[in-house]
Amino acid sequence: MQRRTEDRDFSAYNAAQHGRPVRPLAVRAVEAAAQGPADAAEPRPTGSGAADGDERPTAVELGSGIGIEAEFLARQGYEVWTYDADPSVEPALRQLAARHPVHHSTTVLESIADLPSADLLLSCATLSFVPRAAFGGLWRSIVAAVRPGGGLAIDLFGENDDWAVTDGTFLSRSQVEDLLQGWASAEVEEREYDGRSFGGPKHWHTFTVIARR
Ligand SMILES: C[S@@+](CC[C@H](N)C(=O)[O-])C[C@H]1O[C@@H](n2cnc3c(N)ncnc32)[C@H](O)[C@@H]1O
């Protein structure tokens, strides 16, 4: 069991991701963004099919890995800003940036002072690796980044997750709900089950959040 984030071998994990399908959370995020606010009379225009010269909506992805979801977002018409601590993903992100409007930074999330304004902020299976002491500051940056009416789609790990004994941010349901106070709408799906991780058998406790600012 790795107790510290820096002991986790994210580069091995990321190297094994080539060829996997897009995460369902990214697909749901784009669908939710297309629907717009619940009280909207018309569906919200997405970036899908944005022509040259059109202003693209912006997406931020925290913990992009090799950029599978970033490519999906770019293909949906978004201009995408990606962040990941793992330098081994840089070649894949450079190749992606040659084909799509994707801007990548290698950095730990907890050191980012300002995130770009985002119509959509996506983070798949990453935010809980941020140390607890830094999570509040990162969350404030996330809240500031998502534009009014913009979407948030994230995974968080819960306090009953096997990895909750490692460093990181592992939350109770009420703590997740507290984070979402003041958001226009928020759907939280909590799951707990025995399954597998990249490293072997694991008890998972996850919260999948789809919210609107
Ligand atoms: C479990 S992987 C998920 C990657 C990708 N989102 C996916 O769904 O396959 C977690 C990712 O977060 C990155 N990561 C972990 N801790 C981080 C931190 N503190 N700051 C930035 N990135 C981090 C890792 O390098 C890794 O790419």
The ligand as a Gaussian input file, in Angstrom:
#p B3LYP/6-31G(d) Opt

LIG

0 1
 C       -5.970000       7.856000     -11.465000
 S       -5.158000       8.903000     -12.607000
 C       -6.526000       9.471000     -13.622000
 C       -6.044000       9.980000     -14.948000
 C       -7.174000      10.251000     -15.960000
 N       -8.011000      11.339000     -15.514000
 C       -8.002000       8.997000     -16.143000
 O       -9.199000       9.017000     -15.836000
 O       -7.447000       7.989000     -16.589000
 C       -4.773000      10.325000     -11.644000
 C       -4.032000      11.371000     -12.450000
 O       -3.840000      12.497000     -11.625000
 C       -2.501000      12.911000     -11.675000
 N       -2.229000      13.487000     -10.353000
 C       -2.217000      12.848000      -9.166000
 N       -1.988000      13.717000      -8.170000
 C       -1.871000      14.926000      -8.760000
 C       -1.652000      16.244000      -8.261000
 N       -1.508000      16.476000      -6.959000
 N       -1.590000      17.260000      -9.147000
 C       -1.747000      17.029000     -10.486000
 N       -1.970000      15.812000     -11.005000
 C       -2.027000      14.776000     -10.151000
 C       -1.692000      11.668000     -11.998000
 O       -0.468000      11.960000     -12.623000
 C       -2.653000      10.915000     -12.900000
 O       -2.466000      11.250000     -14.256000

